[in-house]
Amino acid sequence: MTSEPLNCALEKIQAFVRDEVLPLEEDFLHRPFRELLPQLEAKRKSVKALGLWAPHLPKELGGQGFSLPEFARISEALGRSPLGHYLFNCQAPDIGNMEVLMAYGTEEQKAAWLIPLTRGEIRSCFSMTEPDFAGSNPAWMETQARKDGDDYVIDGRKWFTSAADGAAFAIVMAITNPDAESPYARTSQIIVPTNTPGFNRVCNTSIMGGAGEDYVSHSEIHYENCRVPQKNLLGEEGKGFEIAQQRLGPGRIHHCMRWIGICERAFEMMCHRAATRLLAPGKPLGTRQIVQEWIAESRAEINASRLLVMQAAEKIEHEGSRAAREEISIIKFYVANVLQKVLDRSIQTHGALGMTDDLVLSHWYRHERAARIYDGPDEVHKSVVARIHLKKQGCSISI
């Protein structure tokens, strides 16, 4: 049952998104992102004034103290607009970096990086994926951080470092223990200020025709003799993979509920179009059986997605990410595919208009196709689920 504080917050958030955020989308879709920053900063101040800032954070860090299942509901409400999470300071990758710093950061690291991040004074990025190695195997990389005196010296190439353009610091996955017996014990996570000599942002990678900028970007980074103090290590040396896995469990809840928010908005747009677009006098598009089928299937799939995600969120909250491994994998591939189907049906219902940048659908179609790839491609998560159940039958499969 939804708590009274959450009900109250959801009502305020839904109203703010409807009245204050959706009207910004026209400019968001047609103007450079940096031109919108003054407007967005004003909206962020309004969010703070309403007492809705950083709903995922504990109250002692200026947040609202909602649990993971509660924040899941909020993430859905914010997902109705591409700007929702950013305006409430719970956007990826910052939200994941906040969680990592809260769990593993030293007091000095928290003061330098976590506190400004929670206040929205700076942004951050997460630098893990490499162009020459399969992103589906996060234990396999070549970026190294070798010790030299009291420093780490980092060398390597990363790409798809989301939101690096304009970020104040990166959390970098690098090999620090190359001789460790287990490949999962070879990497560490290290904080690297982006103004460090040797942190070279090569370019923003173009995504389906758009290179993006600032928060809405994915960058290629070249670490070249990049020197940072060893005190910038997050947690223990050799625990980089373990920290990444702890980050991904809650992160998939955030993403999946955001996708459901997108689905709900796309669904409403589809229904409105079907009810109002006339094929002939007195014959709206919704009189066609195939369109009715799209509506019915979308409604069922969105509802099922929400139940699956909330089940996973509850299990993570009470038993931890490791215990919810199967549930996490199921929602990752299931909801990502529902997202693609609902967006595609909505665009089809809108016809040629759905392809234009006059609607937000085309933006989501371009940028959310990646949902089936990042945080582990669908195929990996399906294999995880299958192997769990095959093992129960005495059939162990290694990959």
C-alpha positions in Angstrom: 0.0 0.0 0.0 1.3 3.5 -0.9 2.2 5.6 2.1 0.7 9.0 2.8 4.0 10.9 2.4 4.6 9.1 -1.0 1.0 9.8 -2.1 1.4 13.5 -1.3 4.8 13.7 -3.1 3.5 11.9 -6.1 0.6 14.3 -6.5 3.0 17.3 -6.3 5.5 15.7 -8.7 2.8 14.7 -11.3 1.4 18.2 -11.2 4.9 19.8 -11.5 5.7 17.5 -14.5 2.4 18.3 -16.2 2.4 22.1 -15.6 6.1 23.0 -15.4 8.2 20.3 -17.3 6.1 19.3 -20.3 5.9 22.9 -21.6 9.8 22.9 -21.8 9.9 20.0 -24.2 9.3 22.1 -27.3 12.6 24.0 -26.6 14.3 20.8 -25.5 13.6 19.1 -28.8 14.6 22.1 -31.0 17.3 24.1 -29.2 20.8 23.3 -28.0 20.7 21.9 -24.4 23.0 24.6 -23.0 20.7 27.3 -24.1 18.1 25.8 -21.8 20.3 25.7 -18.7 19.1 29.0 -17.2 15.5 27.9 -17.5 16.3 24.4 -16.1 18.2 25.9 -13.2 15.1 28.0 -12.3 12.9 24.9 -12.4 15.4 23.1 -10.2 15.1 25.9 -7.6 11.3 25.5 -7.8 11.7 21.8 -7.1 13.8 22.5 -4.0 11.3 25.1 -2.8 8.5 22.5 -3.1 10.5 20.1 -0.9 10.8 17.5 -3.7 14.5 17.7 -4.4 16.5 14.4 -4.7 13.7 12.1 -3.6 16.1 9.1 -3.6 18.5 10.6 -1.1 18.3 10.3 2.7 17.1 13.5 4.5 20.5 14.2 6.1 21.8 14.7 2.5 19.0 17.1 1.5 16.8 14.4 0.0 13.3 13.1 0.7 14.3 9.8 2.3 12.1 7.5 0.1 12.9 3.8 0.0 13.8 2.1 -3.3 10.2 0.8 -3.9 8.9 4.3 -3.2 11.4 6.0 -5.4 10.4 3.5 -8.2 7.0 5.0 -8.3 8.5 8.5 -8.4 10.8 7.5 -11.2 7.8 6.5 -13.3 6.2 9.9 -12.7 9.4 11.7 -13.7 9.9 9.4 -16.7 7.0 11.0 -18.5 9.4 13.7 -19.7 13.1 13.5 -20.9 13.8 16.4 -18.4 12.0 14.9 -15.4 14.9 13.2 -13.6 17.3 15.9 -14.4 15.1 18.6 -12.8 14.8 16.6 -9.6 18.5 15.7 -9.4 18.1 12.0 -9.7 19.3 11.5 -13.3 21.7 8.8 -14.4 24.7 8.6 -14.1 24.7 11.0 -11.1 22.2 9.0 -9.1 24.4 5.9 -9.4 27.5 7.8 -8.5 25.7 9.3 -5.4 24.8 5.8 -4.3 28.4 4.5 -4.8 29.8 7.5 -2.9 27.4 7.0 0.0 28.3 3.4 0.3 32.0 3.4 -0.4 33.3 7.0 -0.2 35.6 8.3 2.6 34.5 11.3 4.5 37.0 13.4 2.5 35.5 12.0 -0.8 32.0 12.7 0.3 32.8 16.3 1.3 34.6 16.9 -2.0 32.3 15.2 -4.5 29.1 13.7 -2.9 27.8 16.9 -1.2 28.1 19.2 -4.3 26.6 16.4 -6.3 23.6 16.1 -4.0 23.1 19.8 -4.1 23.1 19.9 -7.9 26.1 22.2 -8.0 28.1 19.8 -10.2 27.5 16.8 -12.4 29.5 13.5 -12.8 30.0 10.6 -15.2 30.8 6.9 -15.0 33.7 5.6 -17.2 33.6 1.9 -17.7 32.9 0.7 -21.3 35.8 0.5 -23.7 35.7 0.5 -27.5 37.9 -2.5 -28.0 36.2 -4.9 -25.5 32.7 -6.3 -25.2 30.6 -4.1 -22.9 28.7 -7.2 -21.9 31.8 -8.5 -20.1 32.6 -5.7 -17.6 35.5 -7.7 -16.2 37.4 -7.5 -19.5 39.2 -4.3 -20.2 42.6 -2.8 -20.7 42.6 0.6 -19.0 45.2 0.4 -16.2 45.9 2.4 -13.1 49.4 1.7 -12.0 50.8 3.0 -8.7 53.6 5.6 -8.7 54.5 6.9 -5.3 51.2 8.1 -3.7 49.4 8.3 -7.0 47.6 6.2 -9.6 48.6 6.8 -13.2 45.7 5.9 -15.5 46.1 5.0 -19.2 43.4 3.7 -21.5 40.4 4.5 -23.7 36.7 4.6 -22.7 33.6 5.4 -24.7 29.9 5.9 -24.0 30.9 7.8 -20.9 27.5 9.4 -20.5 27.2 13.0 -19.5 31.0 13.5 -19.4 30.6 16.8 -21.3 30.5 19.4 -18.5 30.9 16.8 -15.7 33.2 17.8 -12.8 34.5 14.3 -12.1 34.4 10.7 -13.5 34.3 7.4 -11.6 36.7 5.2 -13.6 36.9 1.4 -13.8 40.5 0.5 -14.3 42.8 -2.6 -13.7 44.8 -2.2 -10.5 45.5 -5.8 -9.8 46.4 -7.4 -13.1 47.8 -10.6 -11.5 44.7 -11.4 -9.4 43.6 -15.0 -9.9 39.9 -14.0 -10.5 39.2 -11.6 -13.4 36.6 -10.1 -11.1 39.2 -9.0 -8.6 41.4 -7.1 -11.0 39.6 -3.8 -11.3 39.0 -0.8 -9.0 36.9 2.3 -9.2 38.8 5.6 -8.9 37.6 9.2 -8.8 39.1 11.4 -11.5 38.4 15.1 -11.7 37.8 16.0 -15.3 40.2 18.9 -15.2 43.1 16.5 -14.4 45.9 16.6 -17.0 45.6 13.5 -19.1 41.8 13.3 -18.9 41.1 13.9 -22.6 37.5 14.1 -23.8 38.0 13.2 -27.4 34.5 13.8 -28.7 30.8 13.3 -28.0 29.7 10.2 -29.9 26.9 10.8 -32.3 23.8 8.8 -31.6 21.5 8.2 -34.6 22.4 11.6 -36.0 22.9 13.7 -32.9 26.2 14.2 -31.0 24.4 15.8 -28.0 26.0 18.1 -25.5 26.3 18.7 -21.8 24.1 16.3 -19.8 22.6 14.8 -23.0 25.7 13.3 -24.4 28.0 10.2 -24.5 31.7 10.8 -24.8 34.8 9.0 -25.8 37.6 9.6 -23.2 41.3 9.0 -23.6 43.2 8.6 -20.3 46.8 9.4 -21.0 49.3 9.4 -18.1 46.4 10.7 -16.0 47.6 11.1 -12.5 45.4 11.2 -9.4 46.2 10.5 -5.7 45.6 7.0 -4.4 43.2 8.5 -1.8 40.8 8.8 -4.8 40.2 5.0 -4.7 36.6 4.1 -4.0 36.3 1.3 -1.5 39.0 -1.4 -1.5 41.4 -2.1 -4.3 40.3 -4.9 -6.6 36.6 -4.4 -5.7 35.6 -2.4 -8.8 33.5 -5.2 -10.3 31.7 -5.8 -7.0 30.9 -2.1 -6.6 29.6 -2.0 -10.2 27.3 -4.9 -9.5 26.0 -3.3 -6.3 25.3 -0.1 -8.3 23.5 -1.9 -11.1 20.7 -3.5 -9.0 19.0 -0.3 -7.9 20.0 1.3 -11.1 17.9 -1.1 -13.1 14.9 -0.3 -11.0 15.5 3.4 -11.7 15.8 2.8 -15.5 12.9 0.3 -15.7 10.4 2.6 -13.9 11.6 5.5 -16.0 10.9 3.4 -19.1 7.4 2.7 -17.8 6.8 6.4 -17.4 7.8 6.8 -21.0 5.4 4.0 -22.0 2.5 5.6 -20.1 3.1 8.9 -21.9 3.5 7.2 -25.3 0.3 5.2 -24.6 -1.7 8.3 -23.8 -0.5 9.9 -26.9 -1.4 6.8 -28.9 -4.9 6.6 -27.4 -5.5 10.4 -28.0 -4.4 10.1 -31.6 -6.6 7.0 -32.2 -9.6 8.7 -30.8 -9.2 12.0 -32.6 -7.6 11.3 -36.0 -10.3 10.8 -38.6 -9.9 8.3 -41.5 -13.1 9.5 -42.9 -16.1 11.6 -41.6 -17.2 10.0 -38.3 -14.6 7.2 -38.5 -11.6 7.8 -36.1 -8.5 5.7 -36.4 -9.5 3.9 -33.2 -12.3 2.1 -35.0 -9.7 -0.1 -36.7 -9.3 -3.4 -35.0 -5.5 -3.5 -35.3 -5.2 -0.2 -33.5 -7.5 -1.5 -30.7 -5.2 -4.5 -30.5 -2.2 -2.2 -30.1 -3.9 -0.3 -27.3 -5.0 -3.5 -25.4 -1.6 -5.2 -25.7 0.2 -2.0 -24.6 -2.0 -1.6 -21.6 -1.5 -5.2 -20.5 2.3 -5.1 -21.0 2.8 -1.8 -19.2 0.8 -3.1 -16.2 2.7 -6.4 -16.2 6.0 -4.5 -16.4 5.1 -2.3 -13.4 4.3 -5.3 -11.2 7.5 -7.1 -12.2 9.6 -4.0 -11.4 7.9 -3.4 -8.1 8.4 -7.0 -7.1 12.1 -6.7 -7.9 12.4 -3.4 -6.0 10.8 -4.9 -2.9 13.2 -7.9 -3.0 16.3 -5.7 -3.4 15.0 -3.5 -0.5 14.6 -6.4 1.9 17.1 -9.0 0.7 19.7 -7.2 -1.3 20.7 -7.1 -5.0 22.3 -10.5 -5.0 19.1 -12.3 -3.8 17.2 -10.5 -6.5 19.5 -11.4 -9.3 16.8 -13.3 -11.3 14.2 -10.6 -10.8 16.7 -7.9 -11.9 17.5 -9.7 -15.1 13.9 -10.4 -15.9 12.8 -6.7 -15.7 15.9 -5.6 -17.6 15.0 -7.5 -20.8 11.2 -7.6 -20.4 10.6 -3.9 -19.7 13.2 -2.8 -22.3 11.3 -4.7 -25.0 7.9 -3.4 -23.8 9.3 0.1 -24.1 10.3 -0.6 -27.7 7.0 -2.0 -28.6 4.9 0.7 -27.1 7.0 3.5 -28.7 6.8 1.8 -32.0 3.0 1.3 -31.8 2.5 5.0 -30.8 4.6 6.2 -33.7 2.7 3.9 -36.1 -0.6 5.3 -34.8 0.6 8.9 -35.4 1.8 8.0 -38.9 4.3 10.4 -40.5 3.8 12.9 -37.6 5.3 10.3 -35.2 8.6 10.4 -37.1 9.0 14.1 -36.8 10.7 16.1 -34.0 7.4 17.9 -33.4 6.6 15.1 -31.0 8.8 13.7 -28.2 8.2 10.1 -29.6 11.1 10.4 -32.1 13.5 11.6 -29.4 12.7 8.5 -27.2 12.8 6.2 -30.2 16.4 7.3 -31.0 17.7 7.4 -27.5 15.9 4.6 -25.8 16.8 1.9 -28.3 19.9 1.6 -26.2 17.7 0.2 -23.4 18.2 -3.3 -24.8 22.0 -2.8 -24.8 23.3 -0.9 -21.8 23.5 -2.3 -18.3 23.9 -5.7 -19.9 22.3 -6.6 -23.3 19.0 -8.6 -23.3 20.7 -11.8 -24.4 23.0 -11.8 -21.3 20.1 -11.3 -18.9 18.0 -14.0 -20.6 21.0 -16.4 -20.3 21.2 -15.5 -16.6 17.6 -16.4 -16.0 17.8 -19.6 -18.1 20.9 -20.8 -16.3 19.3 -20.2 -12.8 16.5 -22.6 -13.7 18.6 -25.1 -15.6 20.8 -25.4 -12.5 17.8 -26.2 -10.4 17.4 -29.3 -12.7 21.0 -30.3 -12.2 22.3 -28.8 -15.4 25.1 -26.3 -14.8 26.2 -24.3 -17.8 29.3 -22.1 -17.8 29.9 -19.2 -20.2 
